[in-house]
């Protein structure tokens, strides 16, 4: 995926109803991982985002204060 294409796609997320009822083919030969997504969001929004991998146990622990399942 080219950086300009990724930024364009993420920019479209700011318009939640602009594509109601549409479907899009968003596949690409390169991997788009969660760390890659965080970097792209950071680039588009200008605020730092990061992905922090967790084990299942860590995930439950970090959400416990919110009473999340």
Secondary structure, 3 states (H helix, E strand, C coil): CCHHHHHHHHHHCCCCCCCCCCCCCCCCCCCCCHHHHHHHHHHHHCCCCCCCCCCHHHHHHHHHHHCCC
